[in-house]
Amino acid sequence: MLGEDDPTVLEWAAQEGRVLVTHDVTTITRYAYERLELGQSMAGVIEVTSDAAVGRVIEDILLILVCCLEGELDGQIYYLPL
């Protein structure tokens, strides 16, 4: 999906039922909320700040995965580190 615009990436993730993990904390949020306002599906977005420590981010993602039931991230946006 390299080089695709945000709406295209979000559409692909929704069709595949995949949570999107991204460093794009400047524009992806707007398009994610637009999808939700239009009633379109979204398996979830996890935005990671580019200066976050990799180990911390991995721990946070694992924590989210352990604590969430299947489908619980649908329509949600999380920001890491927690």
C-alpha positions as CSV (number, residue, x, y, z in Angstrom):
1,M,0.0,0.0,0.0
2,L,3.1,2.2,-0.1
3,G,2.2,5.5,-1.8
4,E,-1.5,5.1,-1.6
5,D,-3.6,7.9,-0.1
6,D,-5.2,7.6,3.4
7,P,-8.7,6.8,2.3
8,T,-7.5,4.0,0.1
9,V,-5.4,2.5,2.9
10,L,-8.4,2.7,5.3
11,E,-10.7,1.1,2.8
12,W,-8.3,-1.8,2.2
13,A,-7.9,-2.3,6.0
14,A,-11.7,-2.3,6.4
15,Q,-12.2,-4.8,3.6
16,E,-9.5,-7.1,5.0
17,G,-10.8,-6.6,8.6
18,R,-7.4,-5.4,9.7
19,V,-6.5,-2.9,12.4
20,L,-4.3,-0.2,10.9
21,V,-1.1,0.6,12.8
22,T,0.5,3.8,11.5
23,H,2.9,6.7,12.3
24,D,0.7,9.0,10.3
25,V,-0.7,10.9,13.2
26,T,-1.3,14.1,11.2
27,T,-3.9,13.1,8.5
28,I,-5.1,9.5,9.0
29,T,-7.4,10.5,12.0
30,R,-9.4,12.9,9.8
31,Y,-10.1,10.2,7.2
32,A,-10.8,7.6,9.9
33,Y,-13.5,9.9,11.5
34,E,-14.9,10.6,8.0
35,R,-15.4,6.9,7.5
36,L,-17.2,6.6,10.8
37,E,-19.4,9.6,10.1
38,L,-20.4,8.0,6.7
39,G,-21.3,4.8,8.5
40,Q,-18.4,2.9,6.8
41,S,-16.7,0.1,8.6
42,M,-13.3,0.4,10.2
43,A,-11.5,-2.4,12.1
44,G,-9.6,0.2,14.1
45,V,-6.6,2.5,13.9
46,I,-3.6,2.5,16.2
47,E,-1.5,5.7,15.8
48,V,2.1,5.6,17.0
49,T,4.1,8.7,17.6
50,S,7.3,8.6,15.6
51,D,9.5,9.3,18.7
52,A,8.0,6.5,20.8
53,A,10.4,3.8,22.0
54,V,9.8,0.6,20.0
55,G,9.8,-1.6,23.1
56,R,7.1,0.5,24.7
57,V,5.0,0.4,21.6
58,I,5.3,-3.4,21.3
59,E,4.2,-3.7,25.0
60,D,1.3,-1.4,24.5
61,I,0.1,-3.2,21.3
62,L,0.3,-6.5,23.2
63,L,-1.6,-5.1,26.1
64,I,-4.4,-3.9,23.7
65,L,-4.5,-7.3,22.0
66,V,-4.7,-9.2,25.3
67,C,-7.4,-6.9,26.8
68,C,-9.7,-6.5,23.8
69,L,-12.2,-9.0,22.5
70,E,-12.5,-9.8,18.8
71,G,-14.1,-6.8,17.1
72,E,-13.7,-4.6,20.1
73,L,-11.3,-2.2,18.2
74,D,-13.9,-1.7,15.4
75,G,-14.4,2.0,14.9
76,Q,-11.8,2.9,17.5
77,I,-8.7,5.0,17.3
78,Y,-5.9,4.5,19.9
79,Y,-2.8,6.6,20.3
80,L,0.5,5.0,21.4
81,P,2.3,5.1,23.7
82,L,-0.5,4.7,26.1
